[in-house]
Amino acid sequence: MRRALYVTLVLLLLASGGLGVWYWQAQASPRTIFRTAAAERGPFLAVIAATGPIQPEEVIDVGAQVAGRIERFGIDPRSLQQTAWLSALTGFPSGNGLGGVLLGGLIMPKPIDYRSPVEEGTILAQIDPVLYQSRVDRSRADLQRAQADLLQMQAKLTQAERDWARAQDLYNRKAISQSDHDLARASYDTAVSNLGVGKAAIAQAHAVLQEADTNLGYTTIRSPVKGVIIERRVNVGQTVVASLNAPSLFLIAKDIKRLQIWASVNEADIGHIKPGQAVRFNVDAFPQDEFVGQVNKDQPRLNANMNQNVVTYTVVVNTDNAHGRLLPYMTANVKFLAHQQDNALLVTNAALRWRPKMNQVAPDARKAYARSGKQNRSSPRMVKSAAERERHDMGTVWIVDDGFVRPIRVAIGMSDGAMTQVLGGDLREGMELVVGEDRVEAAGDEHNPFSVKMFGGKK
């Protein structure tokens, strides 16, 4: 009996000690506190971000059709305007007389350069015309020679026509032989054909002269449209060579008050881009200012670009540059206004991303949570049914319920990067949704940080 009593006391002491240690360890272990954020209603604006260069609506690449050395550039029209203004102010004529010399000394003519406004037909550059002028002179001389040859052929035809008429008369009177008759006929036919050859030679000489004269005209490079020079690609003294591809000399923007943005949009967002859609953008030169635009018609373009397995489409956005602050080839940070609502039910994106551990889920919801986890781990190569595709836009948020968390399924819409619109489900405004968790140490747990806790406790 005494031994049994001792054994019982020892067992009771061990049990009490273990219970005490367990209680002390439980009190000393950190506790989990859920961080929450309320679902709220408010204005919602979903945007699609993209970047792209600013381009003029229409750019003309002016080239050269003949080869040669750039002799000089044309006069900037602004210099001519200054000369005309000073001529009107002083009363001096702006021609080639003494007044023109005086005005030329006061205002040095400025050649065509970057940002020069040009009109249709404005002289941009002059290629050395000496070789082409000599070809024109030679072609004109060839034409004059062909015309003189034609006069000789006409005279020979007249003589051959008379000889043929005389030979016919003599042959009828049996005064000449058959051979002399045939020879006169052949001479007449030859003179007629030579006259045709002479006329063809004149036509050919005319064509050669016209070609030479056209090439001479090509040595003067003129602006084909009204616009602004945005790039000059040659210098005086440089030789341009026109071969299969015409060399580019100038780049002219027809109207820099109307610009376009060539935005690169990811293929995942391209379905939300529509013609006429409103756009906001800014540039690094004016980071505090916001500009507006509109998606051009027939957008997006169908030719996709692939870079490192990322597919993007080019979307053209029109914008007004009447203020002149935007410059061609600036980089625009574009925001396409995909969706806007004044009173939308919103949840933070963190609430949709957060996932609990199995022991944090309410007991009656663990089975469904485990099943959903297995579905999420299914192979992405499997073809989804229509119902599964509809559930692709479903999300799960979590609310605190008596120390555990409970899921709420919601239909989600677009996101602005921080908040997501809720389109349906059992979620109500004001519900506190779990967005994270914090590990809080128990009160009074001040001990040596290098001591070891029992039963796998935190060091």
LINVEN-V440764 format. One record per run of one state. SS is the DSSP state (H for helix, E for strand, - for the rest). FROM is the first residue (numbers start at 1). TO is the last residue. Records with the same first field share a line. If there is no record, write none. Layout:
# LINVEN-V440764
SS->FROM-TO + FROM-TO
This chain:
# LINVEN-V440764
-->1-1 + 29-30 + 39-39 + 57-58 + 64-67 + 74-74 + 76-76 + 91-97 + 107-110 + 112-116 + 119-122 + 128-129 + 173-177 + 219-219 + 223-226 + 233-238 + 241-247 + 254-257 + 267-269 + 273-277 + 284-285 + 296-304 + 308-309 + 321-330 + 354-357 + 362-362 + 377-385 + 402-403 + 416-418 + 426-431 + 441-459
H->2-28 + 77-90 + 98-106 + 130-172 + 178-218 + 270-272 + 349-353 + 358-360 + 363-376 + 386-393
E->31-38 + 40-56 + 59-63 + 68-73 + 75-75 + 111-111 + 117-118 + 123-127 + 220-222 + 227-232 + 239-240 + 248-253 + 258-266 + 278-283 + 286-295 + 305-307 + 310-320 + 331-348 + 361-361 + 394-401 + 404-415 + 419-425 + 432-440
